[in-house]
Amino acid sequence: MKDPLIFIQFIAQFAVIGGLIVLVRALLEQRKLSAVNAVPTVDISDVGERSLRCVIKGSAEPRPGGLLTGPMSGRPCVWFQATIQETWRTVEKDEGREISTTHTSTRWNVCSAPQLYVRDPTGLAVVNVDGTAVDEPVRSHLVTMPAVEAQHIEVPGKPIVLDKRKLDHTVTWREVIVPPGQPMYVLGVGRRHPETGHAVMSKPGRGPFIVSTLSEEELRERSSERTRSRYIGGGSLFVVGVTVFTIIELTSG
């Protein structure tokens, strides 16, 4: 009887911890939703020398050096990120049972300089993407194939060597970009650079920092749905875990 009880306790513990994690994510998403609803939108020309928490909206445009090129797709863009990942599976035996574990390793990751240039009808802003990830960039390249079919993977620096004896071994090439002219929503801290005079948007000391290709309405709708589903899911997991622990405690006593 002990082994089933230990297993049930493990499941209950997993439910409690998992529920708490999901509830914390719900709180963070709620903070983001509150910021989207509360932080004012300003024209880029109105960003002053004093730091101001604000939203700007505009279109992504090339940096002074011109357009970039996606390293995998060859598509013109103003920002990109490209990765090569390998995924495989291991199987271990534990007391007669087979335990399967999936592993993922990023073998190559390259990103363009962490600045985006966003223009609205009143001016130009430099967005320091450092400190966040571009939300919903355009997927410009995605290829997955078995590792045995991947011949030589050449990247700057040195070739990637794969151990092709791994179980269920695949390799994925993924690239995301921000194309020129892409509408952008940016929520952060804006200020006027004292030397260049450019408006600069960057990560705030507290609160969310959002650099997104979604509109404000799309962000609000998505964030609201995520907040609601995470509260429901996390709360349900937590209650189930606590209930099972309580039942075990009462019956074992």
Beta strands, then each sheet from edge to edge (+ up, - down):
strand 1: 52-61
strand 2: 68-69
strand 3: 76-77
strand 4: 79-94
strand 5: 97-111
strand 6: 115-120
strand 7: 123-128
strand 8: 138-146
strand 9: 167-178
strand 10: 183-192
strand 11: 199-202
strand 12: 210-212
sheet 1: 12+ 10- 1+ 6- 7+ 11+
sheet 2: 2+ 3-
sheet 3: 5+ 4- 9+ 8-
end
